Structures are given as structure tokens and as C-alpha cells.
């Protein structure tokens, strides 16, 4: 059923001649095995293997130099959580999804 739904999304995008669609979604399970549910199709859960996430929504490290001082490494831990609302780019008609940002 999921494959058929993804194919339907792909066909709709091709028919609309649009390689990219922006849709709202909800995080069903957090990273690293993230899954999302699209707002316009609440029964379909998108699996992690076709989802990419913007780095600022993940746990990541950055090196920072403050006022010309020594470089320090900081860990940013504001990763996505179950229930978060996100904006997603459905790319190439549903063959892959890119989480752009968290919605307020």
C-alpha cells in the first residue's frame, strides 16, 4: 500500500510538471530512524531511508572561535522529536523527502 501511495504522489508531481512540492508533516519517530507523516496523507508514514534532514535539525558538533580566542567545540542537541511539525520538500514526486525546518 505504501509503495502505491508513493507512486501516486510521484505521478501527481509529474502531471503538475513540478519536481518539488512543499508539504507539512509530523515526526512519527525521531532520528536516527526518523519517520514522518504527511499532513495531506495521514495514513502514509514515510520511512527513514528516503528522508534527508537539514543539519540544524540534528544533533551535531561545531567548532567556534569566540573573540579571536581558542577554538572550542560545541554540541548542538536540538534534534527533531516525536510530534514536531516540520516543513518537507517532496522531491521528484515522492521518491525522496527533505526536512527543511521545524514549524512553530
Backbone as a ProteinNet text record, in pm:
[ID]
protein_1_A
[PRIMARY]
XXXXXXXXXXXXXXXXXXXXXXXXXXXXXXXXXXXXXXXXXXXXXXXXXXXXXXXXXXXXXXXXXXXXXXXXXXXXXXXXXXXXXXXXXXXXXXXXXXXXXXXX
[TERTIARY]
82.6	0	87	194.9	279.9	344.8	390.2	453.8	354.5	230.5	128.9	101.5	98.1	73	187.7	311.4	427.9	426.5	389.4	378.7	272.3	162.1	55.2	106.3	181.6	239.4	334.6	413.9	508.1	433.5	328.4	250.2	186.7	133.7	73.6	176.3	297.7	402.5	442.6	453.2	488.6	378.8	254.4	142.4	138	178.1	179.6	304.8	394.7	521	603	600.6	673.9	762.8	893.8	983	989.8	925.2	935.3	801.6	761.7	639.3	671.2	619.4	636	511.1	531.3	418.8	453.1	350.7	369.1	364.5	437.3	439.7	459.6	438.1	459.8	561.3	653.8	753.5	683.9	688.4	627.8	728.3	853.5	961.3	1086.3	1164.8	1279.5	1400.2	1501.6	1626	1688.9	1766.5	1825	1732.2	1631.1	1538.4	1410.7	1426.5	1314.6	1208	1082.9	968.7	877.7	813.4	721.5	588.7	486.2	352.1	313.7	282	245.9	106.7	90	-37.8	-149.4	-118.5	-221.7	-249	-175.7	-198	-166.2	-256.1	-227.4	-207.6	-243.3	-226	-87.6	-18.3	112.2	224.8	308.3	426.9	547.9	625.5	744	861.5	930.9	1041.7	1172.2	1259.6	1385.3	1477.1	1467.5	1560.9	1538.6	1427.5	1406.9	1391.7	1437.1	1429.2	1569.8	1590.2	1711.9	1668.9	1760.5	1727.8	1832.4	1786.7	1879.7	1961.6	2090.6	2181.8	2137.7	2082.4	2046.3	1933.4	1869.4	1764.2	1814.9	1945.6	2006.5	2103.9	2142.3	2249.1	2379.6	2454.3	2578.8	2677.1	2802.2	2908.2	2960	2999.2	3060.1	3177.9	3279.4	3391.5	3367.7	3389.5	3361.4	3481.5	3518.4	3623	3553.4	3564.4	3498	3601.6	3579	3666.3	3813	3840.1	3978.4	4049	3977.7	4037.5	4055.1	4064.9	4086.4	3959	3978.6	3866.1	3809	3678.7	3610	3505.7	3481.1	3380.2	3254.1	3141.8	3012.3	2923.6	2840.4	2745	2605.8	2538.8	2402.8	2309.2	2215.4	2133.9	1985.2	1951.3	1812	1756.4	1768.9	1721	1569.1	1514.2	1370	1319.3	1196	1132.8	997	947.1	815	711.8	626.5	522	557.6	686.1	725.6	659.6	615.3	561.7	677.9	690.1	801.5	753.3	835.5	811.7	903.2	844.9	916.7	908.8	1019.5	1021.4	1011	900.7	884.3	952.2	1059.5	1144.2	1115.3	1112.3	1090.6	966	859.4	730.3	720.6	792.7	777.9	881.7	986.5	1092.8	1189.4	1192.5	1272.4	1210.9	1240.4	1185.1	1296.6	1294.3	1397	1328.9	1360.7	1302.5	1380.1	1309.9	1371.9	1383.5	1273.3	1273.7	1157.9	1168.6	1062.5	964.4	835.3	733.3	697.4	669.7	636.9	495.6
-119.4	0	125.7	126.2	243.6	272.3	168.8	187.1	247.9	202.1	255.9	402.9	439	577.9	667	620.9	698.9	714.7	608.9	618.2	720.9	723.9	820.5	963.3	986.7	1119	1155.9	1059.2	1083.2	1118.4	1045.4	1071.8	1209.8	1247.7	1380.1	1490.2	1472.5	1572.8	1583	1469.6	1469.7	1538.2	1505	1565.9	1716.8	1759.4	1901.9	1969.8	1890	1938.1	2012.2	1960	2021.8	1917.8	1936.2	1839	1852	1956	1981.4	2030.7	1972.4	2015.6	2038	2145.5	2169.3	2121.4	2038.3	1985.7	1988	2002.4	1992.7	1846	1813.6	1675.8	1677.2	1560.9	1541.9	1430.8	1450.3	1347.6	1236	1114.5	997.8	930.3	923	871.4	954.6	983.8	1074.1	1005.2	1085.5	1028.1	936.6	838.8	822	749.7	679.4	609.4	691.2	815	908.1	859.2	885.1	861.3	982.4	1018.5	1132.5	1092.9	1168.2	1150.1	1281.4	1277.3	1396.9	1444	1574.7	1632.7	1596.5	1595.2	1568.1	1419.8	1332.4	1188.3	1124.2	1137.4	1094.6	944.1	862.6	717.7	670.3	752.2	712.8	759.3	667.3	700.6	685.7	793.5	794	736.9	636.1	572.3	651.3	625.1	699.4	684.8	574.5	553.4	647.4	722.1	820.2	962.1	980.4	1111.5	1165.9	1293.3	1366.3	1479.9	1521.8	1624.2	1734.4	1859.9	1972.6	1957.9	1986.7	1963.7	2032.7	2153.1	2225.6	2157.8	2056.4	1981.8	1849.9	1830.4	1708.1	1740.7	1638.6	1655.4	1662.6	1771.6	1789	1875	1872	1948.4	2056.7	2167.6	2278.8	2331.4	2374.3	2440.6	2590.1	2657.2	2800.5	2871	2985.4	3069.9	3198.1	3229.9	3347.8	3456.7	3575.7	3692.1	3660.9	3582.8	3553.4	3458.6	3403.7	3312.3	3172.6	3078.4	2939.8	2881.8	2785.8	2717.5	2617.3	2623.2	2528.7	2454	2330.4	2251.4	2244.8	2275.1	2270.7	2168.6	2103.3	2008.2	2070.6	2073.4	2124.3	2003.9	2005.7	1887	1910.8	2008	2041.7	1958.6	1825.3	1739.7	1724.8	1674.6	1657.6	1554.3	1577.1	1488.3	1443.2	1332.3	1283.9	1393.2	1415.9	1516.3	1651.7	1676.5	1803.7	1817.9	1938.3	1971.5	2024.6	1976.8	2015.1	2050.9	2129.1	2158.9	2068.9	1999.7	1898.7	1930.8	1914.4	1923.2	1781.3	1753.7	1624	1637.6	1564.2	1579.2	1468.2	1505.8	1412.1	1328.1	1395.3	1329.6	1223.6	1238.4	1145.5	1036.3	1047.1	947.5	976.2	1101	1136.7	1261.3	1277.2	1386.9	1454.7	1588.7	1664.1	1751.9	1729.5	1809.5	1940.2	2048	2180.3	2247.7	2245	2318.7	2273.6	2307	2282.9	2398.9	2370.2	2473.7	2513.7	2644	2694.4	2665.4
0	0	0	81.1	88.8	-47	-115.4	-245.5	-343.9	-340.8	-431.3	-401.7	-274.4	-237.2	-281.4	-262.4	-306	-457.9	-529.9	-675.8	-715.8	-641	-669.5	-651.6	-542.8	-518.5	-632	-677.1	-787.4	-915.3	-945	-1066	-1061.1	-944.6	-929.5	-955.5	-905.2	-925.1	-1071.6	-1138.8	-1281.1	-1362.2	-1329.6	-1401.7	-1378.3	-1261.6	-1231.2	-1285.9	-1346.4	-1400.9	-1296.6	-1176.2	-1066	-999.3	-1003.8	-941.3	-789.1	-734.8	-591.8	-537.6	-424.3	-356.3	-210.1	-150.7	-8	63.5	166.2	243.4	391.5	474.1	618.3	657.5	763.8	812.5	964.2	1023.2	1166.4	1185.1	1277.7	1308.2	1386.4	1332.1	1395.6	1488.5	1443.3	1528.5	1499.7	1603.3	1588.8	1525.3	1488.1	1437.3	1543.1	1502.7	1369.2	1270.9	1318.2	1228.2	1213.2	1170.1	1161.7	1064.7	1101.9	1014.5	1026.9	916.1	917.8	855	891.6	834.5	767.4	638.7	564.7	603.5	612.9	653.4	555.6	425.4	325.4	304.5	374.9	365	499.8	597.7	734	753.9	655.6	671.1	627.9	548.4	494.7	585.8	629	707.7	616.5	603.7	517.2	596.2	542.2	613.1	604.5	697.9	709.6	588.3	514.7	404.1	286.1	283.7	176	232.2	357.1	422.1	446.5	411.9	448.6	540.8	628.8	728.4	724	729.2	738.8	867	857.7	970.1	1098.9	1089.6	1211.6	1289.5	1231.3	1299.8	1356.7	1352.7	1402.5	1515.7	1588.5	1686.9	1609.1	1627.8	1552.7	1632	1590.5	1657.3	1564.5	1625	1551.1	1630.7	1559.7	1624.1	1617	1730.3	1739.4	1801.8	1742.7	1799.2	1844.3	1972.6	2027.2	2052.6	1997.1	2014.8	1987.8	1883.8	1846.4	1941.6	2037.6	2135.5	2079.4	2169.7	2128.3	2067.9	1981.6	1917.4	2016.3	2032.9	2120	2039.1	2076.9	2006.1	2091.1	2027.6	2095	2026.4	2105.8	2051	2056.4	1940.9	1931.5	1935.6	2028.7	2054.2	2029.4	1948.1	1921.4	1806.7	1819.6	1711.7	1716.9	1608.6	1598.6	1698.8	1744.7	1841.9	1789.1	1840.1	1803.3	1828.7	1730.4	1742.1	1683.2	1655.5	1594.2	1457.5	1426.7	1294.7	1211.4	1088.5	1003.1	862.9	792	651.1	569.7	473.9	397.3	248.5	179.4	33.9	-19.6	-88.9	-155.8	-291.2	-309.9	-427.5	-528.1	-655	-765.6	-742.1	-701.7	-690	-582.6	-474.4	-363.6	-357	-437.5	-431.2	-317.4	-273.2	-156.3	-91.9	35.1	113.7	191.3	193.8	263.8	368.5	496.5	603.8	611.5	578.7	572.1	707.3	784.8	910.8	998.3	1124.4	1222	1212.3	1223	1220.9	1362.7	1382.1	1515.3	1556.7
[MASK]
++++++++++++++++++++++++++++++++++++++++++++++++++++++++++++++++++++++++++++++++++++++++++++++++++++++++

